[in-house]
Amino acid sequence: MAIPMLRASAPPGHWRALFHSNMKKPPLHVQRLPCSPPELNPVLQAQNDEMKSESRLSLFVGTRLIPHPNKVDRGGEDAFLVSGFNGGVIAVADGVSGWAEKNVDPSLFSKELIAHALSLLGDEEVNYNPRMLLKEAHAATSSVGSATVVIAMLERDGILRIANVGDCGLRVLRGGQIIFSTSPQEHYFDCPYQLSSESVGQTYQDAVVSTVEVTEKDTIVMGSDGLFDNVFDQEIVSTLAKHGDVSEAAKALADLAREHSVDSSYDSPYSIEARTRGFDVPVWKKALGFKLTGGKLDDITVIVGRVVRSHES
């Protein structure tokens, strides 16, 4: 989890103090940074024209990554995959940057986890089951570290199977409305569930597994918390309404998340949640009309997939 850009904001006419949150970085499990540039991720970016022609329904996908400005040179600490296997598979893994305090590269675990997930898509043990894919990919990962992760696998008949551990997220939209949302799992504020190299972490058994029946023209939005901590669901809906092309939509959502993440006066989903959990400015600042606001500066991963009907061979 990246360091939040929380500030104390004052009503019009008041002096705006640049108040940084006093929240101490939790040990190991809290500080995470999403997303790395595509060329640095272990990603299979399946071309849209390679989607299986025999599939009745498949995904037409666009992606966008914007790394944390302090992590650009290292490519961030997230990995993602997009594959045309079966009806289509998408996934995001968000590395836990707290490992850097132990001189461990936090990106290694998430990238290896995604690399194994990619290689195991056709495995008999996995049987096109996202929870089993998490199990096998996690077991095969030898890097030290941890990551939150979400995987979605589309069946040819339109059944979308989802497994997530932590606070990467997914939305399904139909007719301009969100019809399904994943919910984050956490131990406490800013400390999500995560798959780990350590025995104290979660396992595939802790994954929340969901099944959604999708139809042609439905849209799937998947992302790291860098998206959902900075962009409200209604903004996702309105942004998609303006951009019919999936690549343009992914770029627009990522750009919006980045814009909000550096705005100290923006009352983001993250700052609202922080106040709900008891993190706010001192009482004397509240008396002057201040409150804790601001986006969360973070790496941002966005995958937008549209459900399309494939032609039979």
C-alpha positions in Angstrom: 0.0 0.0 0.0 1.4 3.3 -1.0 1.8 6.2 1.4 -1.5 8.1 1.4 -1.7 11.7 0.1 -4.1 12.6 3.0 -4.3 16.2 3.9 -6.4 18.4 6.2 -8.7 20.4 4.0 -10.4 23.6 5.2 -13.7 25.2 3.9 -13.4 28.2 1.5 -11.6 31.2 3.1 -9.6 29.1 5.6 -5.8 28.6 5.3 -5.1 25.1 3.9 -2.5 23.3 6.0 -0.7 20.4 4.3 -1.4 18.0 7.1 0.1 14.6 6.6 -1.7 11.6 8.2 0.0 10.4 11.3 -0.9 6.8 10.6 2.3 4.8 11.2 3.2 2.4 8.5 2.1 -1.0 9.7 4.8 -3.6 9.6 5.1 -5.8 6.5 1.4 -6.3 5.6 0.2 -2.8 4.9 2.5 -0.9 2.6 1.8 -1.9 -1.0 2.4 -0.4 -4.3 0.5 -1.4 -7.4 1.3 -1.7 -11.0 4.3 -1.9 -13.2 4.8 -0.9 -16.9 3.6 -3.7 -19.2 7.1 -4.5 -20.5 8.3 -5.2 -17.0 5.4 -7.4 -16.0 5.2 -11.2 -16.6 2.1 -10.5 -18.8 0.5 -12.4 -21.6 -1.3 -9.7 -23.5 -3.6 -11.8 -25.7 -4.5 -10.1 -28.9 -8.2 -9.5 -29.3 -8.2 -11.3 -32.7 -6.7 -14.4 -31.0 -9.7 -15.0 -28.8 -11.0 -18.5 -29.4 -13.3 -18.5 -32.4 -15.2 -21.5 -31.0 -16.1 -19.6 -27.9 -19.7 -18.3 -27.8 -18.7 -15.5 -25.5 -15.2 -14.0 -24.9 -13.5 -10.9 -23.6 -12.3 -7.9 -25.7 -9.7 -6.3 -23.4 -7.9 -3.0 -22.9 -5.3 -2.3 -20.1 -3.5 0.7 -18.6 -0.8 0.9 -16.0 0.5 4.1 -14.3 3.3 3.4 -11.9 3.7 5.3 -8.6 6.1 8.3 -9.5 8.6 7.0 -7.0 8.6 3.5 -8.5 8.8 4.3 -12.2 12.4 3.3 -12.5 11.7 -0.1 -10.9 8.4 -0.7 -12.7 6.2 -0.9 -9.7 5.3 -3.9 -7.6 2.2 -5.3 -9.4 1.7 -7.8 -12.1 -1.3 -8.5 -14.3 -2.3 -11.0 -17.0 -4.7 -11.0 -19.9 -5.2 -14.3 -21.7 -7.6 -15.5 -24.4 -7.6 -19.0 -22.9 -11.1 -20.4 -23.1 -13.5 -17.4 -22.8 -10.8 -15.2 -21.4 -8.8 -14.8 -18.2 -7.8 -11.6 -16.4 -5.9 -11.1 -13.1 -4.1 -8.5 -11.1 -1.6 -9.1 -8.2 -0.6 -6.3 -6.0 2.8 -6.7 -4.2 3.1 -5.7 -0.6 5.8 -3.0 -0.4 6.4 -3.4 3.3 8.8 -6.1 2.4 11.2 -3.4 1.2 11.8 -2.7 4.9 13.4 -6.1 5.1 15.5 -5.5 1.9 13.2 -7.7 -0.2 12.0 -6.5 -3.6 8.2 -6.5 -3.2 7.6 -7.0 -6.9 9.2 -10.4 -7.1 6.4 -12.3 -5.4 3.6 -10.7 -7.4 5.3 -11.1 -10.7 6.2 -14.8 -10.0 2.7 -15.5 -8.8 1.2 -14.1 -12.0 3.8 -15.9 -14.2 2.8 -19.3 -12.6 -0.9 -18.5 -12.9 -0.3 -17.9 -16.6 1.5 -21.2 -17.1 -1.1 -23.2 -15.2 -4.2 -22.0 -17.1 -4.6 -25.4 -18.9 -3.5 -27.5 -15.9 -5.8 -30.5 -15.1 -5.6 -29.8 -11.4 -6.7 -26.2 -11.9 -9.7 -27.4 -14.1 -10.4 -23.7 -15.1 -11.2 -22.9 -11.5 -9.9 -19.5 -10.2 -9.5 -20.7 -6.6 -7.6 -23.8 -7.7 -5.5 -21.5 -9.9 -4.6 -19.4 -6.9 -3.7 -22.6 -5.0 -1.4 -24.0 -7.6 0.2 -20.6 -8.5 0.8 -19.8 -4.8 2.3 -23.2 -4.1 4.7 -22.8 -7.1 5.9 -19.3 -6.0 9.2 -19.4 -4.3 9.9 -15.7 -4.0 9.8 -14.1 -0.5 7.0 -11.6 -0.2 3.2 -11.3 -0.4 0.5 -9.9 -2.6 -3.2 -9.4 -2.9 -4.8 -10.9 -6.0 -8.0 -11.1 -8.0 -8.6 -13.6 -10.9 -11.6 -13.8 -13.2 -12.1 -16.6 -15.7 -14.9 -16.5 -18.3 -16.6 -19.7 -19.4 -17.7 -20.0 -23.0 -21.3 -20.1 -21.9 -21.0 -16.7 -20.1 -20.3 -17.8 -16.6 -17.7 -15.6 -15.0 -15.8 -17.2 -12.1 -14.0 -14.9 -9.7 -11.6 -15.5 -6.8 -10.0 -12.7 -4.8 -7.8 -12.3 -1.8 -7.4 -8.8 -0.4 -8.3 -5.5 -1.9 -7.8 -5.7 -5.6 -11.3 -5.4 -7.1 -13.7 -6.1 -9.9 -16.9 -4.6 -11.1 -19.4 -5.9 -13.7 -21.5 -3.3 -15.5 -24.6 -3.8 -17.5 -26.8 -1.1 -19.1 -24.9 1.7 -17.3 -25.3 0.1 -13.9 -22.9 -1.9 -11.7 -24.5 -5.3 -11.1 -21.7 -7.0 -9.2 -18.8 -5.8 -7.0 -16.2 -7.7 -5.1 -15.6 -6.6 -1.5 -12.1 -6.1 0.0 -10.9 -8.4 2.7 -8.7 -6.9 5.5 -7.4 -7.6 8.9 -7.7 -3.9 9.8 -7.7 -0.6 7.9 -5.0 -0.6 5.2 -4.0 -4.1 6.0 -5.6 -6.4 3.4 -5.6 -10.2 3.2 -2.7 -11.5 1.1 -1.1 -14.6 -0.2 2.4 -14.8 1.3 5.6 -16.7 1.4 5.1 -16.9 5.2 2.8 -19.3 7.0 1.0 -16.4 8.7 -0.5 -15.2 5.4 -3.7 -16.3 3.8 -4.2 -19.2 1.4 -6.5 -20.0 -1.5 -9.0 -21.2 1.1 -9.4 -17.6 2.3 -10.4 -16.4 -1.2 -13.8 -15.1 -1.8 -15.2 -17.0 -4.8 -18.1 -15.6 -6.8 -20.0 -16.6 -9.9 -21.7 -14.1 -12.2 -23.6 -14.8 -15.4 -22.6 -12.2 -17.9 -24.1 -11.4 -21.3 -22.9 -9.8 -24.5 -22.0 -6.1 -24.1 -21.4 -6.4 -20.3 -18.3 -4.7 -19.2 -15.8 -6.0 -16.6 -13.5 -3.5 -14.7 -10.7 -5.0 -12.7 -8.0 -3.1 -10.9 -5.6 -2.7 -8.0 -6.6 -0.6 -5.0 -4.9 2.3 -6.7 -8.0 2.5 -8.9 -10.7 1.8 -6.3 -9.2 3.9 -3.5 -9.3 7.0 -5.8 -12.3 6.5 -8.0 -15.9 6.1 -6.9 -18.1 3.5 -8.5 -20.3 6.3 -10.0 -17.2 7.7 -11.7 -16.4 4.4 -13.2 -19.9 4.2 -14.6 -19.8 7.7 -16.1 -16.3 7.3 -17.5 -17.3 4.1 -19.3 -20.3 5.8 -20.7 -18.0 8.3 -22.4 -15.6 5.8 -23.8 -16.9 2.9 -25.9 -13.4 1.6 -26.8 -12.0 -0.6 -24.0 -8.4 0.7 -24.3 -9.6 4.3 -24.2 -11.8 3.4 -21.2 -8.9 1.8 -19.3 -6.7 4.8 -20.0 -9.4 7.2 -18.9 -10.0 5.4 -15.6 -6.3 5.2 -14.8 -5.8 8.9 -15.7 -8.7 9.8 -13.5 -7.3 7.7 -10.6 -3.9 9.4 -10.9 -5.5 12.9 -11.1 -7.4 12.2 -7.9 -4.4 10.6 -6.2 -2.4 13.8 -6.2 -5.2 16.1 -5.2 -4.9 17.0 -1.5 -8.4 18.5 -1.4 -10.2 15.6 -3.1 -12.4 13.6 -0.7 -11.5 10.2 -2.0 -13.0 6.8 -1.2 -9.8 6.2 0.7 -10.0 9.4 2.8 -13.7 8.8 3.6 -12.9 5.3 4.7 -10.0 6.6 6.8 -12.2 9.0 8.7 -14.8 6.3 9.2 -12.1 4.2 10.8 -11.2 7.0 13.2 -8.2 8.6 11.3 -8.8 12.3 11.1 -7.3 15.7 12.0 -6.9 16.8 15.6 -10.0 18.1 17.4 -8.8 21.7 17.3 -8.5 21.5 13.5 -12.0 20.0 13.3 -13.3 23.0 15.2 -11.8 25.2 12.5 -13.6 23.2 9.8 -10.8 21.0 8.7 -11.1 17.3 7.8 -8.8 14.7 6.5 -9.0 14.6 2.7 -6.9 13.7 -0.3 -6.3 10.9 -2.8 -3.9 8.0 -2.2 -0.8 8.2 -4.3 -0.3 4.7 -5.6 0.5 2.6 -8.7 -2.6 2.1 -10.7 -3.6 -1.0 -12.7 -6.8 -1.0 -14.8 -8.2 -3.8 -17.0 -11.4 -3.2 -18.9 -13.0 -6.2 -20.6 -16.1 -6.2 -22.8 -18.1 -9.4 -23.3 -18.5 -10.1 -27.0 -20.0 -12.9 -29.0 -17.5 -14.9 -31.0 -18.3 -16.3 -34.4 -18.2 -20.1 -34.9 -15.4 -21.5 -37.0 
